Amino acid sequence: MTAPIIAPTDLSHLGGLFDLSDRVAIVTGASSGLGRRFARVLHGAGATVVAAARRAELLDELAEELGERLVPHAADVANEPDVEALVERAMACRGRIDIVVNNAGIGGAVPAEDETMTQWRRTMAVNVDGLFHLSQLAGRHMLDAGSGSIVNIASILGLVAAAPIKQAAYCASKGAVVNLTRELAGQWGRRGVRVNAIAPGWFLSEMTAEEMFADERSMQFVRRNTPMGRPGEAHELDGALLFLASDASSFVTGQILAVDGGWTAR
C-alpha cells in the first residue's frame, strides 16, 4: 500500500510571527518598572506605543530615549475622563488600536483587619475598574475592526494566596483580573478580539523594591518557595508579552500565563 503524500509545510511566516510593525499599542503604568519594559519591548518589535502613566516627566524621558513611535500620554487609569482621552490619543495615531497592555496597578501589604476602605477602594479602582474601562473602550474599536489583543497583567497572587504576606485588596483585585480576562475572552472571541493575562511571579518593580527585594528575609522566602530557586529577571517576561500581543498566539484566548519560576506549580 502506497503511503499518502504529505505536502511540505510552509514555514515562511515564522520570521514575522512576532512582528508588530504598523500596529498601535497602549501600555499603562509605563513610567517605570515592568510597564516601562513592556513599552520598550513592543516598540522594539515595531509597534507604535502609546505609553500611559501619571508621571508625565518619566514618560517624556522614555519618548526621548526611544524616539519615533513612542507617544507619551499622562493618565490616571482610575479617572474615567483620562481613560477616554487615552483611547482617543491612541486612535489618533493610525485610526485603530491593535494591542492593549493593562499593566497599571498598585498594592501594599497591610493586615486585612487593619486595611481601610479607602485603601481597598483605591486598589480596586486602579487594578480592576481602570483595567475594565480601558478594555471596554479600546475593545469597542477592536470589535469594529474584527481584531485585537488585550494583555492583562495579573499576578500569581490572583491565583494563590499571598500568605504570609498580607495583601487582601491586591489579591482580590488580581483574582478579579484573572476571571475578567476569561469573561471578556468568552464574550469577544467570535468577534476577533483575544483577551489573555500574564501572571508574573516575583519580579523587581517599583512595587516590590522596598517590601521584598530590599529585605534579605523576604528574598530568602522567595528563593526557598520558588522551584527555580530565584526571582524572575525583567527580560523573562519579554517572550510572554510578545507571544500574547502578536499573531504567534492567534488561537489563544482566555488564558492566564504564569511566568513564576514554578511558584504556582507547588
C-alpha positions in Angstrom: 0.0 0.0 0.0 1.4 3.4 -1.0 1.9 5.8 1.8 0.0 9.1 1.5 1.9 12.1 0.1 2.1 14.8 2.7 2.7 18.3 1.2 5.7 20.1 2.8 4.6 22.6 5.5 5.1 26.2 4.5 7.0 27.9 7.4 7.8 31.1 5.6 5.6 33.0 8.1 7.7 32.2 11.1 10.2 35.1 10.5 7.4 37.6 11.0 5.4 35.8 13.7 6.3 38.4 16.4 6.5 41.4 14.1 4.3 44.3 15.3 5.1 46.8 12.5 2.2 49.1 11.8 0.3 48.2 14.9 -0.8 50.5 17.7 -0.4 49.5 21.3 -1.4 51.1 24.6 0.7 50.3 27.7 -0.5 51.6 31.0 1.8 52.0 34.0 4.6 52.7 31.5 6.6 55.2 33.5 8.7 52.7 35.4 9.3 49.1 36.2 7.7 46.3 34.2 5.4 48.7 32.3 8.4 50.7 31.0 10.0 47.4 29.9 6.8 46.4 28.2 6.6 49.6 26.2 10.2 49.1 25.1 9.6 45.5 24.0 6.5 46.4 21.9 8.3 49.4 20.4 11.3 47.2 19.6 9.0 44.8 17.8 7.8 47.6 15.5 4.7 48.9 17.2 3.7 52.5 17.7 3.3 52.6 21.5 1.1 55.0 23.5 2.8 54.9 26.9 0.5 56.0 29.7 1.1 56.8 33.3 0.6 59.5 35.9 4.2 60.8 35.9 4.5 62.7 32.6 8.2 63.6 33.1 9.2 59.9 33.2 7.1 59.2 30.0 8.8 62.2 28.3 12.2 60.7 29.2 11.1 57.4 27.6 10.0 59.2 24.5 13.3 60.9 24.2 15.1 57.6 24.6 13.1 55.6 22.1 12.2 58.5 19.7 9.7 57.9 16.9 6.7 55.6 17.6 6.7 56.2 21.3 3.8 58.5 22.3 3.8 59.7 25.9 0.4 60.3 27.4 -0.2 61.3 31.1 -3.2 59.5 32.5 -4.6 58.0 35.7 -6.5 54.8 34.8 -8.8 55.3 37.8 -10.0 58.6 36.3 -12.7 57.9 33.6 -12.0 61.1 31.5 -8.3 60.2 31.5 -9.0 56.8 30.1 -11.3 58.2 27.4 -8.7 60.7 26.4 -6.1 58.0 26.3 -8.1 55.9 23.8 -8.7 59.0 21.7 -5.0 59.7 21.6 -4.2 56.1 20.5 -6.9 56.2 17.8 -5.4 59.4 16.5 -2.1 57.6 15.8 -3.3 55.4 12.9 -7.1 55.2 13.3 -7.1 51.9 15.2 -5.9 50.1 18.4 -4.4 46.7 17.9 -2.9 45.9 21.4 -3.7 46.9 25.0 -1.4 46.0 27.8 -3.2 46.7 31.1 -0.2 46.9 33.4 -1.1 49.8 35.8 -1.5 48.6 39.3 -1.0 49.4 42.9 -0.6 47.2 46.0 0.5 47.4 49.6 1.0 45.0 52.5 -1.4 45.5 55.4 -3.3 43.1 57.6 -6.8 42.6 56.4 -8.3 43.7 59.8 -6.4 47.0 59.5 -7.0 47.8 55.8 -9.1 50.8 55.4 -12.0 51.0 52.9 -10.2 54.0 51.3 -7.2 51.7 50.6 -9.4 48.9 49.4 -11.4 51.2 47.0 -8.3 52.8 45.6 -6.7 49.4 44.9 -9.9 48.2 43.1 -10.3 51.5 41.2 -6.8 51.2 39.7 -6.4 47.4 39.4 -9.9 46.4 38.3 -12.1 49.4 37.4 -9.4 51.2 35.3 -8.5 47.9 33.6 -12.1 47.2 32.7 -12.8 50.7 31.5 -9.8 50.8 29.1 -10.5 47.3 27.9 -14.1 48.3 27.2 -13.3 51.5 25.3 -10.4 50.1 23.3 -12.3 46.8 22.9 -15.1 48.6 21.1 -12.7 49.8 18.4 -11.1 46.3 18.2 -14.6 44.8 17.8 -15.4 47.2 15.0 -12.1 46.2 13.3 -12.6 42.5 13.9 -9.2 42.0 15.6 -7.1 43.0 18.6 -5.2 41.6 21.5 -5.7 42.6 25.2 -3.0 41.5 27.6 -3.9 42.0 31.3 -1.1 41.9 33.8 -2.5 39.8 36.7 -0.2 38.2 39.3 0.4 34.9 40.9 -1.4 36.4 43.8 -4.5 36.3 41.7 -4.1 32.6 41.6 -2.9 31.7 45.1 -2.9 33.4 48.5 -0.1 35.8 49.4 0.3 34.5 53.0 2.4 35.1 55.0 2.4 38.4 53.2 -0.8 40.3 53.9 -2.4 41.8 50.8 -6.1 41.2 50.8 -7.1 44.1 48.4 -4.3 43.3 46.0 -5.0 39.6 45.9 -8.8 40.2 45.5 -8.1 42.7 42.7 -5.8 40.4 40.8 -8.2 37.5 41.2 -10.8 39.7 39.6 -8.4 40.4 36.7 -8.0 36.7 36.2 -11.6 35.9 35.8 -12.5 39.2 34.0 -9.9 38.1 31.4 -11.7 34.8 30.9 -15.1 36.5 30.7 -14.0 39.1 28.1 -12.4 36.4 26.1 -15.6 34.4 26.1 -17.7 37.4 25.0 -15.4 38.7 22.3 -13.7 35.6 20.9 -16.1 35.1 18.0 -15.6 38.7 17.0 -11.8 38.6 16.6 -10.7 40.1 19.9 -8.4 38.0 22.1 -8.0 38.6 25.8 -5.3 36.9 27.9 -3.3 37.6 31.0 0.2 37.2 32.3 0.6 36.3 36.0 4.1 37.3 36.9 5.8 35.8 40.0 8.3 37.7 42.0 10.0 40.4 39.8 11.8 43.5 40.8 9.5 46.5 40.3 8.7 49.8 42.0 6.0 48.0 44.0 8.3 45.1 45.2 11.6 47.0 45.5 11.2 48.0 49.2 8.8 45.4 50.5 10.5 42.4 49.0 13.8 42.9 47.2 15.4 45.2 49.8 14.8 42.7 52.6 17.0 39.6 52.7 14.5 37.6 54.8 11.9 38.3 52.1 14.3 37.2 49.4 15.1 34.0 51.2 11.4 33.3 51.4 11.1 33.8 47.6 14.2 31.6 46.8 13.0 28.9 49.2 9.5 28.7 47.8 10.2 29.1 44.1 11.1 25.8 42.4 13.7 27.5 40.2 15.2 29.0 43.4 15.2 32.7 42.4 13.0 35.6 41.5 12.4 36.5 37.8 14.5 38.9 35.8 12.7 41.6 33.8 13.7 40.2 30.4 12.0 36.9 31.2 8.6 38.5 30.6 9.5 39.7 27.1 8.6 36.4 25.4 5.3 36.0 27.1 4.3 39.6 26.2 5.3 39.3 22.6 3.6 35.9 22.3 0.3 37.1 23.6 0.4 40.5 21.8 1.3 39.1 18.4 0.0 36.7 15.8 2.1 34.0 17.4 -0.9 33.4 19.8 -3.7 33.8 17.2 -5.6 30.8 18.6 -5.0 31.6 22.2 -7.6 33.5 24.3 -8.9 33.4 27.9 -5.6 32.1 29.2 -3.6 33.0 32.2 0.2 32.5 31.6 2.0 32.3 34.8 5.7 33.3 34.5 6.7 32.5 38.0 9.6 30.0 38.1 7.1 27.3 39.2 5.6 29.2 42.2 2.0 28.2 41.3 3.0 24.6 40.5 3.8 23.8 44.1 
